[in-house]
């Protein structure tokens, strides 16, 4: 009787070991299996503009507005006609806008962007703190001009105040003063 009990225990241990090995092989297989993701295609007319105007420190609404300008399809718009060479389209936010020019093929040629009272990027803030340590910034304007051939220029126009004094300064995206 003791031998029968011992055989049953041995068979149970073997079953548990087999289940464990099957379970372990499933985990190993899933850990090394390859997951296929859908392909993402970014047309060249979109990524050049987005790369040129990208500022990782800007707020989400500005990034979304710039993406909308990049993704706009002139050919599918209601006012598209073959006879025009250029189309001027405006995109708006409560604190800014983009005026974009597209050719008849839908390629983004240039933009003029203006945003008011946006958080300053770290390079601009550091330059201001070093040059004007006790001054505040009650008003700022962020200007972006993009041209397909030249890339983009980004300028911050700021009004600085300290007590009853008020001055205006201009900085580029690297925080370099370009005019007062």
Secondary structure, 3 states (H helix, E strand, C coil): CHHHHHHHHHHHHHHHHHHHHHHHHHHHHHHHCCCCCCCCCCCHHHHHHHHHHCCCCCCHHHHHHHHHHHHCCHHHCCCCCCCCCEEEEEEEECCEEEEEEEECCCCEEEEEEEEECCCCCHHHHHHHHHHCCCCEEEEEEEEEEEECCCEEEEEEEEEEEECCEEEEEEEECCCCEEEC
